[in-house]
Amino acid sequence: MTKFAGLISSPHDARIRKLVLLSLSSIITGIPETTPLFKTGEVHTFVIQNSLWTSYLVEHISMQQPALLVAPATSLERTYKRMKGVLQQEHLHFAEWKHTKHFKLKHAVAALERMAKQTPVIFLHLNFNDIDSYSKDVLKNEFNRELSFWAASRGKILFILIEGDISDTKVQAYLTLNSRFLQSLHFIYKSHSYWRWNVQFWFSGYSLSRWQWDLLETTNQLGHSSFLVQDRQSDLSMATRLGEHAAKFICENALSSNDFTPSIWQRFGSDFDLKSALQPGSDAIVIIGLRSREQLFNIAELVFHLRKFAGKYLRILVRAFDESLRIQDERFLISCGATLILPSEISTRSLLNLAETTTGFVYTHTLPESFNDIQVKEATLDVKGYLPPLDFCNAVLEYEKRAKKYQIDSLLIEANLATGLNPVALIRRFSSRRFGDLLTFADKKMYLYLHACRESDANNVVSINFGLPIKSIFKQEVRSSSHSKIIYLVEELKLNSDHSQAADLTLELNQLTTKTSSDAERKNDVDVHRGVKKAEYL
């Protein structure tokens, strides 16, 4: 369906220099000197939210080395108008990505080979905001594998510039299929009042690096934009980092009553202001306990303010005692400033040993100005148990958004109940401790959704939730673990429930609960009165 066409711009006749290194420091200022460089034979992908960044990257890199931009006609026209200054220097060539009836992999690579003879740098621009016309070709991992082989064998640097939303399903599908062919993966997007350049991974030899840069956009008198890396903790007074000799603090709520701690560990209570014992820039260790999920936001806020105060070198470990803590809860704590989340299964001795091995850890995330910014973005639904069909569908769809985004396992079970069981009785037996375990009944079937649950663990989770062997609950069942399939089934259920006005069992449950409570109270009254002697006048 697609192939490369001839060059639009005039041919470049300057002498070609061998490209050895190309640094990001030529694009923005303030990048650490330890940043790896682009090398020949590599493939790098940038997912860019705004088309201006595409032009910006192409312009600055092509001013150093001759480059070829391969893109659809509309993108070429837009870039051509924005980059007249570069075009006058004849550093940049253009090739149009055209559509043909039959796509042939060898022909596409051969066309690229012909056009890139005089250019050591190639930009392949894919506009995922309008990708349907050629998605069948560019989403194929065979095509991207050939591109990576071709770049390596010809000594080219290939930049794949993806214009689109980071969370777009097509973008995610493309990255999932092709990330193994990349030397690095970058996300560039606007966040709050600054641009964020997030390097998901960058291989240099056998080492793997990650960064997150906040870029402040400035405009000079001529109207030209430039970007400066923001050090969000540059205003902190740097305490001396002591490494393995740094201060060690552990909260009483992270310990049991009989736990022993060495004298180098300073215990503190929940009402102690830890900031009074820390200095900004310190690399001290702090261990805090999380006893139940109800404490999640309180602990998260404490961690957030500690991190804001002390900076990126402080090592904050959270010891989670609640088994119902989910993967997204742990990520939420890390996004608030935690270094590690440790389970309760680890003994106190192992916990302290592990904490001491975190010497040199640096917190690489960027915190927003306010804890509320994180809370609104990261907070999960605290919903569990029975819900009426429409509420069930809405809750599942909300959970699935997060499950799909963070690649969290989930499961939907559609089942007919075993003989002798009725919906109300089964709902009353359902006693999940975990948020995200949801239940409803519609069309004479039970729908059970288990969030953050692997398919291999489903039988055990169901048996624990109902207190019955799974074979005695379901007569027939269908399980779905694919996020796309779950979303499709739930949307269908929502549509059918909306039309059929599916029964809400909440009222029946409440009546039964009230009746049971009244019976219990009446029984208690009778038991009390049996021991009381009646007065003669009664």
Residue, then its C-alpha position, 0 to 999 in steps of 0.5 A: m500500500t505504500k512505497f517511497a517516491g522520488l526526492i522533491s527538493s534539489p539534490h545535495d552535491a556537497r562532499i559527504r562527511k562520515l557521521v560518527l557522533l551526534s549529540l542531543s546537546s546541540i538541540i537543547t542546553g543543560i543535558p548532562e555530559t553523561t548522556p549517550l550520543f547518537k551513533t551510526g547504525e542505530v534506530h531511535t524513536f520519538v513519540i511527539q505530541n506537537s508537530l512543532w517539535t518534529s520540525y524543531l528536531v529535524e531542523h537542528i539535526s539536519m543543520q549538522q549533517p545532511a538528512l532525508l525526511v520521509a513523510p506523507a505529502t501533508s506533513l512534507e508541505r507543513t515542514y517545508k513551509r516552516m523550514k525555509g532557512v534550512l532548505q536554503q542551505e540544502h542540508l535537507h532532502f525530502a521524500e514522499w511516502k506514497h500509497t500503492k495498491h500492493f506494498k512490497l517490502k524489498h521495493a520500499v527498502a530499495a527506494l529508501e536505499r536510492m534516496a539516502k545515498q547522500t544522507p547519513v541521517i534519515f527521518l521517517h515521519l509517521n502521523f498517527n493522527d491520520i495513520d489508517s491509510y497506511s497502518k497495515d504497512v508501517l505497523k508490521n514488525e517485518f518492515n521495521r526489522e528490515l529498516s533496523f537491519w538496513a540502518a546497521s548495514r549502511g551506517k545510517i542513523l534512522f529517526i522514527l518520528i511518531e506524531g500522536d498521543i502517547s496513550d493512543t492504542k495505535v501508537q502503543a501497538y506500534l511500540t509494542l511490536n517494534s521496540r526491540f528494534l530500537q536503540s532508544l525510545h523518547f516521549i516529548y509532550k507538554s506537562h503543566s508549564y513546561w515540556r517534558w522529554n521522557v527517555q523510556f530507554w537508551f541502550s549504550g553498549y551493554s548499559l541501559s539508561r533512563w532520563q526525564w528532562d523538564l524543558l523550559e521554552t524561551t523566545n529570544q528577540l528574533g522570535h526563535s525558540s530555545f529550550l533549557v533543561q530545568d533542574r527542579q531541585s537546583d534551589l536546594s542546599m546540598a547536604t553532604r551525601l554520606g552513602e553507607h554512612a548516611a542517617k537511617f530512620i525507621c517509623e514505628n508503624a513499619l515494625s512489630s512490637n518484638d522487632f529488634t533494630p540495630s542502634i544505627w537505626q533511629r526510630f520515630g513515631s507517626d507524630f514526629d516531624l521528620k523534616s526537623a532531622l533531615q537536610p535538603g540534599s540528604d541521602a538518608i534512608v527513611i522506612i515508613g509502614l503502610r498497615s492498610r490501604e485506607q492509609l494509602f493517601n495519607i502515607a502518599e502525601l507524607v512521602f510527597h512532602l518528604r521528597k519535595f523537602a529533601g530532594k532526589y537523593l533521599r531514599i524512601l522505602v514503604r513497607a506494605f503490610d496490606e496484601s490487598l495493595r495493588i500494582q497501581d497503588e505501588r506505582f502511585l506511591i512511587s509517583c509521589g516520591a517513594t524509592l521502593i515498595l517492599p512487601s510484608e513477607i520480607s523479614t525485618r532483618s532482610l528489610l534493613n539489609l535491603a534498605e542499606t543496599t540502596t546507596g547511590f539511588v537517585y529518584t528520577h521522577t518529576l513531582p508536580e507542584s501540588f500533591n493534589d495534581i498526583q492524587v487526581k491523576e493517579a487515584t484509582l476507584d475504590v469500588k468492590g462487591y456487587l454493583p447494579p449492571l450499569d454501575f458495574c459496566n461503568a466501573v469496569l470500563e474505568y478500571e480497564k483504562r488503567a489496566k490497559k495503560y499500565q499493562i495490568d492483568s484483569l479477568l472477566i468471567e461470564a457464568n451460569l450459576a450452579t443448580g441451587l444457587n440464586p443471585v442474592a445468596l451468592i452476592r451475600r457470600f461475596s466478601s472480597r477484600r480487594f478493590g476492583d473485584l466486582l460482581t453483577f447479574a444480568d440476562k440470567k448470568m453472573y458477571l465477575y470482574l477481577h482487577a489486577c488478577r492473573e488468569s492462573d490465579a483466578n480459581n483461587v481468588v474466586s474460591i476465597n471470595f465466595g468461600l466455596p469451591i469454584k466447581s460448586i458455583f458455576k455451571q458454565e463459564v466463559r473467561s476473557s483476559s484480553h483488555s480489548k475483549i473485556i471492554y467490548l463485552v462490557e460495552e455490549l452489556k452496558l448497551n443491553s442493560d440500558h435497553s432492558q432496564a436490568a434488575d438492580l438487586t440492591l433493594e432486595l439485598n437491603q431488605l434482606t439485611t434489614k430483616t436479618s438485623s431485625d430477627a437478630e435484635r428480636k432474638n436478643d430481646v427474647d434471650v434477655h427477657r427470659g432471665v427477667k421475672k415478670a411483675e405481678y401487675l403485668 
